[in-house]
Amino acid sequence: MSTLGEGRVDEALTKLLDEPLLKSLDIDPESLQSLSAEPKLAGTVAALFNLYKNTRTQLENVLAQLNAEERARTQATPGSTAGSGPGLRFDYSPFDEVSDFLESHRNYFPELEEQAEARGEGCAPPATRSGRR
């Protein structure tokens, strides 16, 4: 016989696992069942994730506001010499940084290439049916 709160736990977990961030966890039905058996734990996980989402949203709002203020300040003083670079970029994510780094090096790193070639010597790629490599 199910308890009164069990349905809410299952519903909360199902809703929580529909989040794109958590879908990547690939939680199997057995793990979900185990988590459902512990309503306090499931409630805590849901509360922590919701707190994370709210905090993330607030951070994005603050960063957007700071970015808009920085852009307005930069446009208001076109001849300004303060911050000779492009200025602060609050919309610059770690993904952007990695992409820019790879682009600036044209995705070529000589040390890595040399090591790969040294390790690959003597290793022939498997032949295909047509005899091409």
N, C-alpha and C positions, 0 to 999 in steps of 0.2 A: 504494500500500500504506500503510495507516495505521500510525502508530507506537503503541507500547504505551500511552502516556499520553493519546492523543487522545480515547479514549472517556470517560475520567474528566473531561476538560475540558468536553466537550459535555454530560455529565451534570451537572457542577457549574454550568455556565451555565444550563442548562434549569431546574434547581432554584432558582438565584438569581433568574431572571426570573419565577418563580412568586410571588415576594414582592410583596405589594400595593403597596409603595412603588415598586418598580421597574417594575411593570406599566404605570404611568402614562407611562413613557418611550417607549412604542410603538416599540421597536427592531424594525426590519424584518429579514427573513431574511438579506439581504445583509450588514448590519452584524453580525449574529450570526455569520455565516460568517467575516467578517474577524476578529472577535474570537476565534473558535475556532481560527483559523490561528496565533494567537500564544498558546501555552499559558502562558507566563510572565506575560503581560499579563492573561490571563483569570484565572489563579490569584491575581494581585495584586488585581484588582478584587474577586474573591470574598472574599479575606481582609480587605480594607478594609471591605467591606460588613458582613461578620460582626463585625468589630471595632466598627463603628458600632452594630450591633444590640445587642451585648453592653454597650457603654458606655451606650446609651440605656436598656437594662433596668436597669442598676445605678443610673443617675440616677433613674429612676422609683421604684425601691425606696428610695433615700435620701430622696427627696421625700415618699414615703408615710410613711416612718418619722418624718421631721421634722414632717409634718402631724399625725400621731397624737400625737406628744409635745406639740406646741403646743396641740392640742385638750385633751389631758389636763391640761396646765398651766393652761389657761384655766378649765376646769371645776373644778379644785382650788382656785382662788382667785376665787370669784364676785364678791367686792367689790373686786377689784383695780382700781386706777386706772392701772396701767402699761399703756401702749398703749391710749389711750382709743378708738381705732378698732376695727374688727372683728378686729384681730390679723393676724399673718402668714398668708397663704394660699399654701401650697405647691402646691396643686392648681389654681391659677389660671393658665390657659394664655393665650398670645397670642390665640387664637381667642375665649376668654372675654372678654378685654379689649376686643377689637373689637366683639363682640356687645353688651357692656354700654355701650360708647361710643355705638353706634348707637341702642340703646334709650333711653339718657338724653337723646339729642337727638331722639327720636321719628322718627329717620331723615329729618330735615328740616334742611337747611343753607341758610339764606337766600342766602348769597353764591353758592353753586353754582346755586341756582334762578334767581337774577337773571341770571347769566352764560348759563345754558342758554336762558332766554327771549330774551335779547338776540341770541344766535347763531341762535336758531330763527326769529326774525322774518323773514317773507318766504318761509319754507320751508313749503309746505303738504304735509300728509301725503297719500300717494297715495289716490285714491278707490277704494272697494271696489265690487264689482259691484252691491250693493244701493243704492249712492249714499250710504251712511252713512260718516261719518269714524271 
